[in-house]
Amino acid sequence: MRRLVLILALLSAPPALAEGLRVDPAVVQDCYRSAAAGEDAPRCLGAASNACQALPGGATTVGIAECIGDETAVWDRQLNRAYKALQTRYKARGDGLSKALRDAQRAWITFRDAQCRLDYQRWAGGTIRTIVAANCQLTMTAGRALALRDMGETP
């Protein structure tokens, strides 16, 4: 558990850790909008963090984790917007879907965190573990953001 806290601290560390590396949120937002329905890992996933990693300091372990974490934060904002829109829609229906969505989202968060901890622990022998865990957070968050977006397109 302490290792996950350390990973999360690295991912949300102030810019001084990696010289202020940031992704372009527009790249992530374009990816979110352009992903086809049902697609949970579009080809554009990671494009923003890849561009960030090309910046000075971005190719270090800390820099890569910072860039991936920054892209994950943008995807997380998209996820939260999609979740809130669905909650609004489902609450208006009054048929219990709002509670079911809340319960599913809580279970998904628990699963994502457990899966990324597992990925981190599998690679515990090297520094790549930080990047593997950060990438897990990115891919799972993006996939869930797109799934929630797509739920809003169907009944």
C-alpha positions in Angstrom: 0.0 0.0 0.0 2.9 2.4 0.8 4.3 1.8 -2.7 1.0 2.8 -4.3 1.0 6.0 -2.2 4.6 6.6 -3.4 3.5 6.1 -7.0 0.6 8.4 -6.6 2.8 11.0 -4.9 5.2 10.8 -7.9 2.4 11.2 -10.3 1.0 14.2 -8.6 4.3 15.7 -7.6 4.9 19.4 -8.2 6.5 20.3 -11.6 9.9 20.7 -10.0 10.4 16.9 -10.0 10.5 16.8 -13.8 11.0 20.4 -14.8 7.4 21.2 -15.2 6.5 18.6 -17.8 2.9 18.9 -18.9 0.7 17.4 -21.6 -1.4 19.4 -24.0 -5.0 18.7 -22.7 -6.4 19.4 -26.2 -4.6 16.3 -27.5 -6.4 14.2 -25.0 -9.7 15.9 -25.5 -9.4 15.3 -29.3 -8.6 11.7 -28.6 -11.7 11.3 -26.4 -14.0 12.9 -28.9 -12.6 11.0 -31.9 -12.6 7.5 -30.3 -15.2 5.3 -31.9 -18.0 3.9 -29.8 -16.9 0.8 -28.0 -13.3 1.6 -28.4 -11.5 1.5 -25.0 -7.9 1.9 -26.2 -7.8 4.3 -29.2 -4.6 4.6 -31.1 -4.3 8.2 -29.9 -4.2 7.1 -26.3 -0.7 8.1 -24.9 -0.1 10.6 -27.7 -0.1 13.5 -25.2 2.3 11.8 -22.8 4.5 10.7 -25.6 4.9 14.3 -26.8 5.6 15.3 -23.2 8.3 12.7 -22.9 10.1 14.2 -25.9 10.6 17.4 -23.9 13.8 18.0 -21.9 13.7 15.8 -18.8 10.8 13.8 -20.2 12.8 10.6 -21.0 13.8 9.9 -17.4 11.8 7.5 -15.2 10.4 10.4 -13.2 9.7 12.4 -16.4 7.9 9.5 -18.1 5.8 8.9 -15.0 5.1 12.7 -14.7 3.9 12.8 -18.3 1.8 9.7 -18.1 0.3 11.0 -14.8 -0.5 14.3 -16.4 -2.3 12.6 -19.3 -4.1 10.4 -16.9 -5.4 13.5 -15.0 -6.9 14.9 -18.2 -8.6 11.5 -18.9 -9.8 11.5 -15.3 -11.5 14.9 -15.9 -13.2 13.5 -19.0 -14.3 10.5 -17.0 -15.8 12.7 -14.2 -17.6 14.8 -16.8 -19.1 11.7 -18.4 -20.0 10.2 -15.0 -21.8 13.4 -13.9 -23.7 13.6 -17.1 -24.8 10.0 -16.8 -25.8 10.6 -13.1 -27.9 13.6 -14.1 -29.6 11.6 -16.8 -30.2 8.5 -14.6 -31.5 10.5 -11.6 -34.0 12.1 -13.9 -35.3 8.7 -14.9 -35.9 7.7 -11.3 -35.5 4.0 -12.0 -32.5 3.2 -9.8 -29.9 3.4 -12.5 -28.2 6.3 -10.6 -27.5 4.1 -7.6 -26.4 1.2 -9.8 -24.0 3.5 -11.7 -22.6 4.8 -8.4 -22.0 1.3 -7.1 -20.5 0.2 -10.4 -18.1 3.2 -10.4 -17.0 2.5 -6.9 -16.3 -1.1 -7.7 -14.4 -0.1 -10.9 -12.2 2.3 -8.9 -11.4 -0.5 -6.4 -10.6 -2.9 -9.3 -8.5 -0.3 -11.1 -6.4 0.4 -8.0 -6.0 -3.3 -7.2 -5.0 -4.1 -10.8 -2.4 -1.3 -10.9 -1.0 -2.3 -7.5 -0.6 -5.8 -8.9 1.2 -4.5 -12.0 3.5 -2.5 -9.8 4.3 -5.5 -7.6 4.9 -7.8 -10.5 7.7 -5.4 -11.6 9.0 -4.7 -8.1 12.5 -5.6 -9.0 13.1 -2.5 -11.2 12.4 1.2 -11.7 10.1 0.3 -14.6 7.4 -0.6 -12.0 6.6 3.1 -11.6 6.0 3.5 -15.4 4.1 0.2 -15.6 1.8 1.3 -12.7 1.3 4.8 -14.2 0.5 3.3 -17.6 -2.0 1.0 -15.9 -3.7 4.0 -14.4 -3.7 5.8 -17.8 -5.1 2.9 -19.9 -7.8 1.9 -17.3 -8.9 5.5 -16.7 -9.1 6.3 -20.5 -11.0 3.1 -21.1 -13.5 3.9 -18.4 -14.0 7.4 -19.5 -14.8 6.2 -23.0 -17.2 3.5 -21.6 -19.1 6.1 -19.6 -19.2 8.3 -22.6 -20.7 5.5 -24.6 -23.2 4.7 -21.9 -24.6 8.1 -22.4 -25.3 7.3 -26.1 -27.5 4.3 -25.3 -30.6 3.8 -23.2 
